[in-house]
Amino acid sequence: MATPDTTLTNLLDLDREGLEAFLGGLGEKPFRATQLLKWIYQFGVDDFDAMSNLSRALRDKLHACAEIRSPEVVSEQHATDGTIKWLVRVDSGNCVETVFIPEDGRGTLCISSQVGCALDCGFCSTAQQGFNRNLSLAEIMGQLWLANRALGCTPRRERIVSNVVFMGMGEPLLNFDNAVKAMRLMMDDNAYGLSKRRVTLSTSGVVPALDRLSQVCDVALAVSLHAPDNGLRDQLVPINRKYPLEELLAACRRYVDAQHHKAKVTFQYVMLDGVNDSPAHARALVRLLRDLPAKVNLIPFNMFPGSGYRCSGPEAIERFRGILIKAGLVTVTRKTRGDNIDAACGQLAGSVDDRTRRRLRRLVVKEAVR
Ligand code: SAH
């Protein structure tokens, strides 16, 4: 990997305010930020000389002190269903994964917010990788930038990425500032111009950060619920021990109330055979979500080596869905995409230099029980 020139400011690391301040430091007017945002994000340009509406003098200044540098793509895999997965190097020891999922009439980019994940959900492959660090703004925006470049859609109206979901590696609310800056850029008309309903933040339930989010950013919200009671959720999503269901659902309610569009919250529920998939669980889920504008996404569990869980059978999933639908809850079973390249939900592993030593601890436990 080429060593980055640390004397240069990477413009992907600046939000609009940051870009305006940076240009101000060069003696330039704030409207230059709009021009730069368009070149970078709508036209996918990384060469200042191609920015034809900037003066020669400004281009020279930018050459001397700035760059536009996305993380490097290590590999690009194509699944039989059209899903594309990029392994993206963010530094000499770490890679994250980004996934593009084409569907009828839209293209969803699933991006990572952290190198690994600090939470320890037992059914998630990213969790097994441990955690290293938060991604910078440039590393988050860089995933969208490089996907657009790779998909070959530079002029804005021909763009193929129509939706962005923070459902890759990491917990975006634990990288709050950069996630918020990234979402604002994604929705900025002069950058990507995505609508609020097409940017989704997914969280396992970091309640104080969710409240902060409702104050600063209006995006679609997805919550990884996975269990209808605290006993089970404590096991499956350990952050529940800190922020139990009552607190999480109250925060979801506050989020909806603070939103302009009052959109429904999507509750994600991974279907684990014999663990959370009985009719009693479904009925408990109905009671839990009764007073919220909610819809439910059932996610068939995606296997990965050493997970110890199995996916519920199709009949169990249908029965579960039937109970929810009968109770009036909009419920869809998510189609598993990209699984022949391990790009499905919870299969993203990247390559994490694990500072938590979680992987090592798991190996030791496995050896001990052998
Ligand atoms: N940390 C955030 C963002 C990750 S989103 C969150 O928890 O919401 C990834 C989604 O895939 C989450 O809903 C997660 O719970 C789910 N998931 C994780 N592992 C999975 C697996 N093996 N099979 C199916 N879904 C999984």
Residues whose N, C-alpha, C, O or C-beta is under 5 A from the ligand:
A	BS01	SAH	F123 C124 S125 F166 M167 G168 G170 E171 S202 T203 S204 S224 Q268 V270 I299 P300 F301 N302 C345 G346 Q347
